């Protein structure tokens, strides 16, 4: 089984587990051993899934402004958790491939493996929810047909992204490419860098 095949199964498991209750306040029960790549992948997709539904809720035109602000704060925290976890997954890969001899002429990829996995996790959610639209009982045939076209494109993207991620990992394992972990220098959460925050002191 390739890395992306394993990842996709874990993402599907996470999405299915979430939708058993379909509630953003459902506590996570990660079935995998802590500090394994499987644990990180499940946690990654769970964060993405909860945030997906928070993004749905906050777009309700009838939402109470106070509730919207609370949800916006949750989304901000979720984005930070997501970024931290991506960096952790990249650190896992960096350690996993630490003994690989980098070949002369090796190049760095435009994005790290974990940021590609981030897109892969989001893609799993897009496919799940587009399939929901295709299967809706209360929608028109036209709506279903339009959604089926979009689903077909998403499934093609899944194939292409799977190939690209697996190839990237193969290239890193063979020393054809190398990776670095860049800590995301987010400024808006830092009281020393966000002018709204340091200006209020």
N, C-alpha and C positions, 0 to 999 in steps of 0.2 A: 504494500500500500504506500502510495506517495505521501509526502507531507501534506499536500493540499487535499488529498482524499481524506486523510485522517482529520485535518482541520475542519473540513466541510461537515463531516459526521458529527463532530463536537458542536459546531455552530448550530446544526439542525436540532441536536439534543437540547441545547440551551434555549433555542427559540420555542421548541415544543414544551419544555418545562415551564417557561414563562407563561405561555398561553393556556396552561392548565387553570390558572387563576386570572390571567390577563389583568393584572393590577400592579401599578408602578410601586406599590408599597410592599409587595411580596418579598420576603427576605430570600436571599440567594442560598441555595443548598448545593454547593459545588461537590460533585460526586468523585472528583479526582484527587489524587494525593497532592498535598501542598508542595509548592515549589517545583512541580513537574511542568513540562511544556503543555500537557493536556489541561492541567489546572489553570494555567495562564490563558489558554485559548478559550476555555469555558467562561472564565471571569471576564475576559475581553468582550465576548459576544453578549454576555448578560448585561454588562454596562451599556453596550450599544443598543440592546433591545429595550431596556428601561428608558434610555434617553429618546429613542425613537417615539415611544408612546408619550413621553413628557412633551416632546415637540408637537405631537398631535393635540394634546390637551391645551397647550398654551395658545393654540390658534383658534380656539373656540371664540367666536365674536361676542358671546354672552358671558365670558368668564369675568369673575369679579377681579378688579385690578389688584387687590391685595393678594388674592390667590395667585394671580399671574406673576407677581413679583416674587413670591415664594418659589414658584416653579422655575422662574428664570434663575434664581439663586441655585436651585438644584441642578439645572442644566449647566451652569458655570462650573459647579463642583464636579459634575460628571465629566465635563470636558477635561478638567485637570486630571481626574482619575484615569481617564482614557489615555491622555498623553503620558502620564507616569507609567502606565502599564505597557504602552508601546515601547518606551525606553527600557523597561525591564525585560521585555521579550527580546529586544535587540541585544541587551547585555547577555541574555541566555545564549543567543546565536554566537556572539563574539567569543564567549567562553567555550562553546561547543566546537568551534573551528579554530581555537587558539593554537593548535599544533600543526595547522596546515602551513606548508611552505609556499609563500606567495611567489608566483613565477615572475620572471622579468617581463615587463610589458603589461602586467596585470593592471586592470582599470577598476575604478570605483563606480558603482551603479548610481543612477540618478536618485533613487530612493533606497532606503535600507530594507532588509527583509520584513521587519516588523511593521513598517508603514505600508508595505504591500499587503501584509496580512490584515492590517486595519481596513483597507479598502475591500478586501475579500470578505471580512466579517459584515461590513455594511451591505455588500452585494447579496449576501445570504438573506438579510432582512428585506431587501428590495424584492428579491425573487419570491420570498414567502408571502409578502403582502400583495404583490402583483398577482400571484396565483389566487389569493383570496378574492381579488376583484374579478378575475376570470370566472370564478366559481360562484359569484354572488347570485342568489335566487331573485333578488328584488331589482336587478339592473336590466337595462335593455340589451338586446342582441348587439346593437352598435357599440355600446360601452364595452361589452365583453370582447368583441372583435378588436377594438382599439387596444384593450389591455393585453390581449393575446399577442398582438404585434410587438408590444413593449416587452412582454415576457420573453418572446423569442430572442429579442436583442439582448436582454439580460442574461439569458442562458448561453448565448454566444460569447458574451463578455466573461462569463464564468469559465468557459473553456479556455479562452485566451489568457485570462489572468492566472488560472491554474498552471498553465504551461509556462508562463513567464516567471512565476514564483518558484516553481520546481527547477526551472533552468537556472535561475539566479542562485539557488542553494547549491545546485550541482557545480556551477562555476566557482562559487566560493570554496566548496569542498575540494576542488581540483586546483585551486590557487590561481585560476584565471581572472577572478575578481576578488576584491577585498572590501571590507566594510569598516566603517567607523560609527561610533555612537555619539551623536551630537545631542547634548541636553537642550531641550527646547527652552529658549530664553523668553518665556512668556512674561510680558511686562504688566498686563492689566491686573494680575493677582498680587503683584509685589508692591507693598506699601512704600518701598523706597524708589520705585520706578514709575508708578502710575501717578501723574500729576494731580488727579482728583483726590487720591488718597494722601500723598505727602503734603498736598496743599491744605488739607483740612487739619493738619496737626497744630 
